């Protein structure tokens, strides 16, 4: 077995080096074993000896030409299932490195493996023989100091610093992420900033707070970390601790002077974050800290709306008594992540709808919260800034089963099923758009609409619109050949082309366009067919409509709408 095993490349030398059998290693080297040979995970015998702490074998391998800086040859895909190779020896070796499994995929040097094994004497030995203290792994770009920080080995960190290793911001963040308090303390003492982000933009304090590492948070604050620093989304350490429900960290940050009323880029305070995630104790801490400030709004968003939106009954009930008298039940607040957007081309996460608490509860889908609000006789006819009722919001929640129950509650309470929004659409109009709501549409129609009412409700949809929505090409061909105008709008201004684009029926789109359907037609919300296709990520429809629209502009010798260019750019960016 002096040569590589045909299956995994593990040689007798690898096994002997791993097991610490120096006499066997000597014999194998004398017999011509290759000290540079890679086993199946891509490691040499030196990697294994360094990891296991066999100093004499490390010395012997180095004396016989093994490189202290050798980087593994890697078979990444097959390595992910090493037991499939059938080697009892290799499987056992890999099992014993479970705590350092990331190194197997990190393509790192024997020096990294010695650090992972916590062998300071071998680290010194390899450095004395020319190992590069600043070398990074190929797959995992960590230096040996960063590897030591990640594993919390204070002795090795001190040794490496004394030998000239660079105390990087990344090393501190790795120590913070792994809750290595002593390692973090050594790095801070070495001059690493407690308030600067690493190369990925992560702040040490924010990272520690988000993970609930109280001791690390305390250490960073003692080292002068800026408690008001925010990340790219405007979130402070307190926002992140509140989101995670790390109550001890929340209390620590409040006591240290963190702002309980600062807003992130969505206009949310730490209280909103805690309410949104359903972290009751964090909500209580933040609310009790300053009750008057807890009522402050940004775009009138309250924690009560957040709790209703997320369907958390405990948090909602906790906040209700306080917020009820402040007028919050009737106050409209924005929906941070609405499923749809209307009237203009906007990013999906942009705030475009504001509605009262009932709307947020309808979207959140909590039967209990909705019952509480209905018992308080909130206005079920109230509309949001787009003319939508709570029923419209329930339909668009995306939670089909919960939405069906919510809709039934609202119908039982007397909500107007036929109320139209500013675009002239009822809740069932919206329910019929995405295919995922087909089941909901039928359930609601069966449960809440008398058979004789359904035709009246759907009277704005001609057979052509219904066929386009359902992708029925034969029916469409028959209707158009019978003289039906392919550009005929329904009561909401949508043509058959809009419906087909929204559903992604490419063949139907091609047929309608060939029949002369107006590609520039806008519905009552000012949206074209291509805008609907982009909204639903129907990529093939977008490509077809964009080409047709550009060709049409060229034939007519007119400039294409600037909105087309901006829409296509946004689509390309989002699908890249």
C-alpha positions as CSV (number, residue, x, y, z in Angstrom):
1,X,0.0,0.0,0.0
2,X,2.9,2.3,-0.7
3,X,1.1,3.7,-3.7
4,X,-2.2,5.5,-3.6
5,X,-5.4,3.5,-3.1
6,X,-7.2,3.6,-6.4
7,X,-10.4,4.8,-4.7
8,X,-9.4,7.5,-2.2
9,X,-5.7,8.0,-2.4
10,X,-5.0,7.3,1.2
11,X,-1.6,5.7,1.6
12,X,0.0,3.8,4.4
13,X,2.0,6.9,5.1
14,X,-1.1,9.0,5.7
15,X,-2.4,6.4,8.2
16,X,0.9,6.0,10.0
17,X,1.3,9.8,10.3
18,X,-2.2,10.2,11.6
19,X,-1.7,7.4,14.1
20,X,1.6,8.6,15.4
21,X,3.6,5.5,14.4
22,X,7.0,7.0,13.8
23,X,8.8,3.7,13.2
24,X,6.3,2.8,10.5
25,X,6.7,6.3,9.0
26,X,10.5,5.9,8.9
27,X,10.2,2.5,7.3
28,X,7.7,3.7,4.6
29,X,9.9,6.8,3.8
30,X,13.0,4.5,3.5
31,X,10.9,2.2,1.2
32,X,10.1,5.1,-1.1
33,X,6.7,6.4,0.1
34,X,5.8,9.7,-1.5
35,X,5.7,12.4,1.2
36,X,3.9,14.7,-1.2
37,X,1.0,12.3,-1.9
38,X,-2.5,13.6,-1.4
39,X,-5.2,11.5,0.1
40,X,-8.8,11.7,-0.9
41,X,-9.6,14.9,1.1
42,X,-6.5,16.4,-0.6
43,X,-4.2,16.3,2.5
44,X,-0.6,15.2,2.8
45,X,0.8,13.1,5.7
46,X,2.2,16.3,7.1
47,X,-1.3,17.8,7.4
48,X,-2.4,14.9,9.5
49,X,0.7,14.7,11.7
50,X,0.4,18.5,12.4
51,X,-3.2,18.2,13.3
52,X,-2.7,15.3,15.6
53,X,0.3,16.9,17.3
54,X,3.0,14.3,16.4
55,X,6.0,16.6,16.6
56,X,8.6,13.9,15.8
57,X,6.7,12.8,12.7
58,X,6.3,16.4,11.6
59,X,10.1,16.8,11.9
60,X,10.8,13.6,10.1
61,X,8.5,14.5,7.2
62,X,10.0,18.0,6.9
63,X,13.5,16.5,6.9
64,X,12.4,14.3,4.0
65,X,11.2,17.2,1.9
66,X,7.6,17.7,2.9
67,X,6.5,21.3,2.4
68,X,5.3,23.3,5.5
69,X,3.2,25.5,3.1
70,X,1.7,22.8,0.9
71,X,-1.9,23.5,-0.1
72,X,-4.3,20.6,-0.5
73,X,-5.4,19.2,-3.8
74,X,-9.2,19.2,-3.5
75,X,-12.0,17.0,-4.7
76,X,-14.8,19.1,-3.3
77,X,-17.9,17.3,-4.6
78,X,-16.8,13.8,-3.8
79,X,-15.4,14.8,-0.4
80,X,-18.9,15.7,0.7
81,X,-19.7,12.0,0.9
82,X,-16.4,10.4,1.9
83,X,-18.0,7.3,3.4
84,X,-19.2,6.4,0.0
85,X,-15.6,5.6,-1.0
86,X,-15.7,2.7,1.4
87,X,-12.5,3.3,3.3
88,X,-12.8,2.4,7.0
89,X,-9.4,4.1,7.7
90,X,-10.3,7.4,6.0
91,X,-13.8,7.5,7.4
92,X,-12.4,7.1,10.9
93,X,-9.9,9.8,10.3
94,X,-12.5,12.2,9.1
95,X,-14.9,11.4,11.9
96,X,-12.2,12.5,14.4
97,X,-11.9,15.9,12.7
98,X,-15.6,16.7,13.0
99,X,-14.9,19.9,15.0
100,X,-12.6,21.2,12.3
101,X,-14.6,20.0,9.3
102,X,-14.5,23.4,7.7
103,X,-10.8,23.0,7.2
104,X,-11.5,20.0,4.9
105,X,-13.2,22.4,2.5
106,X,-10.9,25.3,3.2
107,X,-7.8,24.1,1.3
108,X,-5.4,25.3,4.0
109,X,-1.8,24.6,4.9
110,X,-0.3,22.2,7.5
111,X,0.2,25.4,9.7
112,X,-3.6,25.9,9.7
113,X,-4.1,22.3,10.7
114,X,-1.6,22.6,13.6
115,X,-3.5,25.7,14.8
116,X,-6.8,23.8,14.6
117,X,-5.3,21.0,16.6
118,X,-4.1,23.6,19.2
119,X,-0.4,22.5,19.0
120,X,1.7,25.6,19.7
121,X,5.0,23.6,19.5
122,X,4.2,22.3,16.0
123,X,3.1,25.8,14.9
124,X,6.5,27.1,16.0
125,X,8.2,24.1,14.4
126,X,6.5,24.8,11.0
127,X,7.2,28.5,11.2
128,X,10.9,27.7,11.9
129,X,10.9,25.6,8.7
130,X,9.6,28.4,6.5
131,X,5.8,28.2,6.8
132,X,4.2,31.6,5.9
133,X,2.4,33.1,8.9
134,X,0.3,35.3,6.6
135,X,-0.8,32.6,4.3
136,X,-4.6,32.3,3.7
137,X,-6.5,29.2,2.7
138,X,-7.6,28.9,-0.9
139,X,-11.2,27.8,-0.1
140,X,-11.6,29.6,3.2
141,X,-9.5,32.8,3.1
142,X,-8.5,32.8,6.8
143,X,-5.0,33.4,8.0
144,X,-3.6,31.1,10.8
145,X,-4.3,33.9,13.3
146,X,-7.9,34.1,12.1
147,X,-8.2,30.3,12.4
148,X,-6.9,30.5,16.0
149,X,-9.4,33.3,16.8
150,X,-12.2,31.3,15.4
151,X,-11.3,28.4,17.7
152,X,-10.6,30.6,20.7
153,X,-7.1,29.5,21.4
154,X,-5.6,32.4,23.4
155,X,-2.2,30.8,23.7
156,X,-1.8,30.4,20.0
157,X,-3.1,33.9,19.3
158,X,-0.5,35.4,21.6
159,X,2.2,33.3,20.0
160,X,1.3,34.3,16.5
161,X,1.0,37.9,17.4
162,X,4.5,37.8,19.0
163,X,5.8,36.2,15.8
164,X,4.4,39.0,13.6
165,X,0.9,37.9,12.6
166,X,-1.5,40.7,11.7
167,X,-4.3,41.3,14.2
168,X,-7.1,41.8,11.7
169,X,-10.7,43.0,12.0
170,X,-11.8,39.7,10.6
171,X,-10.0,37.9,13.4
172,X,-12.0,39.8,16.0
173,X,-15.3,39.2,14.2
174,X,-14.5,35.5,14.0
175,X,-13.8,35.4,17.7
176,X,-17.1,37.4,18.3
177,X,-19.1,35.0,16.1
178,X,-17.8,32.0,17.9
179,X,-18.3,33.6,21.3
180,X,-14.6,33.3,22.1
181,X,-14.4,35.9,24.8
182,X,-10.7,35.5,25.7
183,X,-9.6,35.5,22.1
184,X,-11.6,38.7,21.5
185,X,-10.0,40.3,24.6
186,X,-6.5,39.5,23.4
187,X,-7.2,40.9,19.9
188,X,-8.7,44.1,21.4
189,X,-5.6,44.5,23.6
190,X,-3.5,44.1,20.5
191,X,-5.2,47.2,19.0
192,X,-8.1,45.8,16.9
193,X,-10.9,48.3,16.8
194,X,-14.1,47.5,18.6
195,X,-16.1,49.7,16.3
196,X,-14.9,49.1,12.8
197,X,-16.5,46.7,10.3
198,X,-14.5,43.9,8.7
199,X,-14.2,43.6,5.0
200,X,-17.7,42.3,4.7
201,X,-19.2,45.3,6.5
202,X,-20.0,43.6,9.8
203,X,-19.6,45.4,13.0
204,X,-18.3,43.4,16.0
205,X,-20.9,44.8,18.5
206,X,-23.8,44.3,16.1
207,X,-22.7,40.7,15.3
208,X,-22.4,39.9,19.0
209,X,-25.8,41.4,19.8
210,X,-27.5,39.5,17.0
211,X,-26.1,36.2,18.3
212,X,-26.9,36.9,21.9
213,X,-23.3,36.7,23.1
214,X,-23.7,38.8,26.3
215,X,-20.2,38.4,27.6
216,X,-18.8,39.5,24.2
217,X,-21.2,42.5,24.1
218,X,-20.0,43.6,27.5
219,X,-16.4,43.2,26.5
220,X,-16.8,45.3,23.4
221,X,-18.7,48.0,25.3
222,X,-15.9,48.1,27.9
223,X,-13.4,48.4,25.0
224,X,-15.3,51.5,23.7
225,X,-17.5,50.1,21.0
226,X,-19.8,52.7,19.5
227,X,-23.3,51.7,20.8
228,X,-24.9,53.9,18.2
229,X,-23.2,52.4,15.1
230,X,-25.5,50.9,12.5
231,X,-25.1,48.5,9.7
232,X,-25.9,48.9,6.0
233,X,-29.7,48.6,6.8
234,X,-29.6,51.2,9.6
235,X,-29.9,48.6,12.3
236,X,-28.2,49.1,15.6
237,X,-27.0,46.5,18.1
238,X,-30.2,47.0,20.0
239,X,-32.4,46.4,16.9
240,X,-30.6,43.1,16.3
241,X,-30.7,41.9,19.9
242,X,-34.4,42.8,20.0
243,X,-35.1,40.9,16.8
244,X,-33.3,37.8,18.2
245,X,-35.1,38.0,21.5
246,X,-31.8,38.1,23.4
247,X,-33.3,39.8,26.5
248,X,-30.2,39.9,28.6
249,X,-28.3,41.7,25.8
250,X,-31.3,44.0,25.3
251,X,-31.2,45.0,28.9
252,X,-27.4,45.4,28.8
253,X,-27.6,47.7,25.8
254,X,-30.4,49.8,27.3
255,X,-28.5,50.2,30.5
256,X,-25.4,51.3,28.5
257,X,-27.4,54.0,26.8
258,X,-28.5,52.6,23.5
259,X,-31.3,54.5,21.8
260,X,-34.7,52.7,22.1
261,X,-36.3,55.0,19.5
262,X,-33.7,55.0,16.6
263,X,-35.1,54.0,13.2
264,X,-33.6,51.6,10.7
265,X,-34.1,52.2,7.0
266,X,-37.6,50.8,7.1
267,X,-38.6,53.2,9.9
268,X,-38.6,50.5,12.6
269,X,-37.4,50.9,16.1
270,X,-36.0,48.1,18.3
271,X,-39.5,47.8,19.8
272,X,-41.0,47.2,16.3
273,X,-38.3,44.5,15.7
274,X,-39.1,42.7,18.9
275,X,-42.9,42.9,18.2
276,X,-42.4,41.7,14.6
277,X,-40.4,38.7,15.8
278,X,-42.8,37.9,18.6
279,X,-40.2,38.4,21.4
280,X,-42.5,39.2,24.3
281,X,-39.9,39.8,27.0
282,X,-37.9,42.1,24.7
283,X,-41.1,44.0,23.9
284,X,-41.7,44.5,27.7
285,X,-38.2,45.7,28.4
286,X,-38.2,48.2,25.5
287,X,-41.7,49.4,26.2
288,X,-41.2,49.8,29.9
289,X,-38.0,51.7,29.4
290,X,-39.7,54.8,28.1
291,X,-43.4,54.5,27.6
292,X,-43.9,58.0,26.2
293,X,-41.1,57.4,23.6
294,X,-42.6,54.0,22.7
295,X,-45.6,55.8,21.2
296,X,-43.5,57.7,18.7
297,X,-44.1,56.7,15.1
298,X,-42.2,56.9,11.9
299,X,-44.8,57.1,9.1
300,X,-47.1,56.3,12.0
301,X,-45.9,52.7,12.2
302,X,-46.5,51.3,15.7
303,X,-45.3,48.1,17.4
304,X,-49.0,47.2,17.6
305,X,-49.2,47.1,13.8
306,X,-46.0,45.0,13.7
307,X,-47.4,42.5,16.1
308,X,-50.7,42.3,14.2
309,X,-48.9,41.9,10.9
310,X,-46.8,39.0,12.2
311,X,-49.7,37.3,13.9
312,X,-48.2,37.2,17.4
313,X,-51.1,37.1,19.8
314,X,-49.1,37.4,23.0
315,X,-47.2,40.5,21.9
316,X,-50.3,42.0,20.4
317,X,-52.3,41.6,23.6
318,X,-49.5,43.0,25.7
319,X,-49.4,46.2,23.6
320,X,-53.1,46.6,22.9
321,X,-54.2,48.2,26.2
322,X,-51.5,50.9,25.9
323,X,-51.8,51.6,22.2
324,X,-55.6,51.4,22.0
325,X,-56.2,54.7,23.7
326,X,-53.6,56.4,21.6
327,X,-55.7,56.0,18.4
328,X,-53.5,53.4,16.9
329,X,-56.4,51.1,16.0
330,X,-57.6,53.6,13.5
331,X,-54.2,55.0,12.5
332,X,-52.8,53.8,9.2
333,X,-49.3,52.4,9.2
334,X,-47.1,51.1,6.4
335,X,-46.7,47.5,5.4
336,X,-42.9,47.0,5.2
337,X,-43.1,44.0,2.8
338,X,-46.3,44.0,0.8
339,X,-46.7,41.1,-1.6
340,X,-47.8,43.3,-4.5
341,X,-47.2,46.9,-5.6
342,X,-49.5,49.1,-7.5
343,X,-49.6,52.1,-9.9
344,X,-45.9,52.4,-10.5
345,X,-42.7,50.3,-11.0
346,X,-41.3,49.9,-7.5
347,X,-39.1,47.3,-5.7
348,X,-41.1,44.6,-3.9
349,X,-39.7,45.6,-0.5
350,X,-40.5,49.2,-0.9
351,X,-43.2,50.5,1.4
352,X,-46.2,51.3,-0.8
353,X,-49.3,50.6,1.3
354,X,-50.5,52.0,4.6
355,X,-53.5,50.7,6.5
356,X,-55.0,50.5,10.0
357,X,-54.4,47.7,12.4
358,X,-57.3,45.6,11.1
359,X,-55.5,45.4,7.7
360,X,-52.3,44.3,9.3
361,X,-54.1,41.6,11.2
362,X,-55.9,40.4,8.1
363,X,-52.5,40.2,6.3
364,X,-50.9,38.4,9.3
365,X,-53.6,35.8,9.3
366,X,-54.1,35.4,13.1
367,X,-57.7,34.4,13.8
368,X,-57.3,35.4,17.4
369,X,-56.0,38.9,16.7
370,X,-58.7,39.4,14.1
371,X,-61.3,38.3,16.6
372,X,-60.0,40.7,19.2
373,X,-60.2,43.6,16.8
374,X,-63.7,42.7,15.5
375,X,-64.9,42.5,19.1
376,X,-63.8,46.0,19.6
377,X,-65.9,47.0,16.6
378,X,-63.2,48.5,14.5
379,X,-64.3,50.0,11.2
380,X,-64.4,47.0,8.8
381,X,-65.1,49.4,5.9
382,X,-61.8,51.3,6.4
383,X,-59.5,51.4,3.4
384,X,-55.8,51.9,3.0
385,X,-54.2,54.5,0.8
386,X,-54.9,52.5,-2.3
387,X,-58.6,52.1,-1.5
388,X,-58.2,48.5,-0.3
389,X,-60.2,47.0,2.5
390,X,-58.9,44.4,5.0
391,X,-60.3,41.8,2.7
392,X,-58.0,42.9,-0.1
393,X,-55.0,42.6,2.3
394,X,-56.1,39.1,3.5
395,X,-56.3,37.9,-0.1
396,X,-52.7,39.0,-0.8
397,X,-51.1,37.6,2.3
398,X,-49.7,34.6,0.4
399,X,-50.8,32.3,3.3
400,X,-53.5,30.4,1.4
401,X,-55.0,28.3,4.3
402,X,-54.7,31.2,6.9
403,X,-56.1,33.6,4.3
404,X,-59.2,31.5,3.7
405,X,-60.0,31.5,7.4
406,X,-59.3,35.2,7.7
407,X,-61.5,35.9,4.7
408,X,-64.3,33.9,6.2
409,X,-64.0,35.9,9.5
410,X,-64.2,39.2,7.6
411,X,-67.2,38.0,5.6
412,X,-69.0,36.9,8.7
413,X,-68.3,40.3,10.2
414,X,-70.0,42.0,7.2
415,X,-67.1,43.2,5.1
416,X,-68.2,44.2,1.6
417,X,-67.1,41.4,-0.7
418,X,-67.6,43.6,-3.7
419,X,-65.8,46.7,-2.5
420,X,-63.4,48.1,-5.2
421,X,-60.0,49.6,-4.6
422,X,-58.7,52.6,-6.5
423,X,-58.0,50.4,-9.5
424,X,-61.6,49.2,-9.5
425,X,-60.7,45.7,-8.3
426,X,-62.5,43.7,-5.7
427,X,-60.7,41.3,-3.4
428,X,-61.6,38.4,-5.6
429,X,-60.2,40.2,-8.6
430,X,-56.8,40.1,-6.8
431,X,-57.3,36.5,-5.6
432,X,-57.7,35.4,-9.2
433,X,-54.3,36.8,-10.4
434,X,-51.5,34.5,-9.3
435,X,-52.1,30.8,-9.8
436,X,-51.3,30.1,-6.2
437,X,-54.6,31.7,-5.3
438,X,-56.8,29.6,-7.6
439,X,-57.7,27.2,-4.7
440,X,-58.5,30.1,-2.4
441,X,-60.6,31.8,-5.1
442,X,-62.8,28.7,-5.5
443,X,-63.0,28.1,-1.7
444,X,-64.2,31.6,-1.1
445,X,-66.6,31.6,-4.0
446,X,-68.1,28.3,-2.8
447,X,-68.3,29.3,0.9
448,X,-69.3,32.9,0.7
449,X,-70.9,33.7,-2.6
450,X,-74.3,32.5,-3.6
451,X,-74.2,30.9,-7.1
452,X,-76.4,33.6,-8.5
453,X,-74.0,36.3,-7.2
454,X,-70.9,35.0,-8.9
455,X,-71.8,35.8,-12.5
456,X,-72.5,39.4,-11.5
457,X,-69.2,39.7,-9.7
458,X,-67.3,38.3,-12.6
459,X,-69.3,40.2,-15.2
460,X,-66.3,42.5,-15.9
461,X,-64.4,39.5,-17.3
462,X,-65.3,38.5,-20.8
463,X,-64.8,35.0,-22.1
464,X,-61.6,36.3,-23.8
465,X,-60.2,37.5,-20.5
466,X,-61.0,34.3,-18.7
467,X,-59.4,32.2,-21.5
468,X,-56.3,34.3,-21.4
469,X,-56.1,34.0,-17.6
470,X,-56.4,30.2,-17.9
471,X,-54.1,29.8,-20.9
472,X,-56.8,28.4,-23.1
473,X,-55.3,28.9,-26.6
474,X,-58.0,27.1,-28.5
475,X,-60.8,29.2,-26.9
476,X,-58.8,32.4,-27.6
477,X,-58.3,31.5,-31.3
478,X,-62.0,30.8,-31.7
479,X,-63.0,34.1,-30.0
480,X,-60.7,36.2,-32.0
481,X,-61.7,34.5,-35.3
482,X,-65.2,35.3,-34.3
483,X,-64.5,39.0,-34.3
484,X,-63.7,39.7,-30.6
485,X,-61.3,42.7,-30.2
486,X,-58.0,41.3,-28.7
487,X,-57.5,44.6,-27.0
488,X,-60.9,44.8,-25.2
489,X,-60.4,46.0,-21.6
490,X,-62.3,44.7,-18.6
491,X,-63.7,47.0,-16.0
492,X,-60.3,47.4,-14.4
493,X,-58.6,48.3,-17.7
494,X,-56.9,44.9,-18.1
495,X,-56.8,43.3,-21.5
496,X,-56.3,39.7,-22.3
497,X,-52.7,40.5,-22.9
498,X,-52.4,41.7,-19.3
499,X,-53.9,38.5,-18.0
500,X,-51.7,36.2,-20.1
501,X,-48.6,38.2,-19.2
502,X,-49.4,38.0,-15.5
503,X,-49.9,34.2,-15.7
504,X,-46.9,33.6,-17.9
505,X,-48.8,32.0,-20.8
506,X,-46.2,32.7,-23.5
507,X,-48.0,30.9,-26.3
508,X,-51.1,32.9,-25.6
509,X,-49.1,36.1,-25.6
510,X,-47.7,35.3,-29.0
511,X,-51.2,34.6,-30.4
512,X,-52.7,37.8,-29.0
513,X,-49.8,39.9,-30.3
514,X,-50.2,38.3,-33.8
515,X,-53.9,39.1,-33.7
516,X,-53.0,42.8,-33.1
517,X,-53.4,43.1,-29.3
518,X,-52.2,46.6,-28.1
519,X,-48.9,46.0,-26.3
520,X,-49.0,49.6,-25.0
521,X,-52.4,49.3,-23.3
522,X,-52.5,50.4,-19.7
523,X,-54.9,49.2,-17.0
524,X,-56.6,51.6,-14.6
525,X,-53.5,51.5,-12.4
526,X,-51.4,52.6,-15.3
527,X,-49.6,49.3,-15.8
528,X,-48.8,47.6,-19.0
529,X,-48.6,43.9,-19.7
530,X,-44.8,43.9,-19.4
531,X,-45.0,45.5,-16.0
532,X,-47.2,42.7,-14.7
533,X,-44.9,40.1,-16.2
534,X,-41.9,41.7,-14.4
535,X,-43.9,41.9,-11.1
536,X,-44.5,38.1,-11.2
537,X,-41.0,37.2,-12.4
538,X,-42.4,35.6,-15.6
539,X,-39.1,35.9,-17.4
540,X,-40.1,34.4,-20.7
541,X,-43.0,36.7,-20.9
542,X,-40.8,39.7,-20.2
543,X,-38.4,38.8,-22.9
544,X,-41.1,38.2,-25.5
545,X,-43.0,41.5,-24.6
546,X,-39.8,43.5,-24.4
547,X,-38.7,42.4,-27.9
548,X,-42.2,43.0,-29.3
549,X,-42.4,46.4,-27.7
550,X,-39.0,47.5,-29.0
551,X,-39.8,46.2,-32.5
552,X,-43.1,48.0,-32.4
553,X,-41.4,51.3,-31.5
554,X,-39.0,50.8,-34.3
555,X,-41.7,50.1,-36.9
556,X,-43.7,53.1,-35.8
557,X,-40.5,55.2,-35.7
558,X,-41.2,56.5,-32.3
559,X,-39.3,56.6,-29.0
560,X,-40.1,53.8,-26.6
561,X,-41.4,54.9,-23.3
562,X,-38.6,55.6,-20.9
563,X,-40.4,53.4,-18.3
564,X,-39.7,50.4,-20.6
565,X,-36.0,51.0,-20.3
566,X,-36.0,51.4,-16.6
567,X,-38.3,48.4,-16.1
568,X,-36.0,46.2,-18.1
569,X,-32.9,47.4,-16.3
570,X,-34.6,46.6,-13.0
571,X,-35.6,43.2,-14.2
572,X,-32.1,42.4,-15.4
573,X,-30.6,43.6,-12.0
574,X,-33.1,41.5,-10.0
575,X,-32.7,38.3,-12.1
576,X,-28.9,38.5,-12.5
